[in-house]
Amino acid sequence: MPSRHPVNQTLIDQAPLGQRIADAVTGFLGSWRFIIFQTAIVAAWVAGNIYLIFHFDPYPFIFLNLAFSTQAAYAAPLILLASNRAALRDRLTLEHTAGQADIEERQNERLLRGNTEILKRVETLEQRILEMEGRIVALLNARPPTAASAADETS
């Protein structure tokens, strides 16, 4: 399944075969499936050699220790490789996110300037409306009363 994030496209989807194999191996080594699998093999190894079902590595299990040492010798560099790749991926993700945040900040600043301009125009319109209302009230107060309005006042 291809990754959608640009950082993942660069580091995962377009990774060389060796890096993809290292990621898969370290992903397996760090899983419960591996722990259960290895525990079952070690239990069968020890039980088989103690109860003489097979007798190629008697106690103190020198060959089993050699197998663990070999596994550790290969696992440690793979884990370091995966850790370095994870750190690189995290750094690139952070840089990508920071770049996106900068773009969004510039957009927000433009929107804020636009909103400020709109508010200034609304304030200007409100001021003009208040001035017009004042003129209308002044005109209404300045005109002489009509016959209909005089009759209303006397009744």
Secondary structure, 3 states (H helix, E strand, C coil): CCCCCHHHHHHHHCCCHHHHHHHHHHHHHCCHHHHHHHHHHHHHHHHHHHCCCCCCCCCCCHHHHHHHHHHHHHHHHHHHHHHHHHHHHHHHHHHHHHHHHHHHHHHHHHHHHHHHHHHHHHHHHHHHHHHHHHHHHHHHHHCCCCHHHHHHHHC
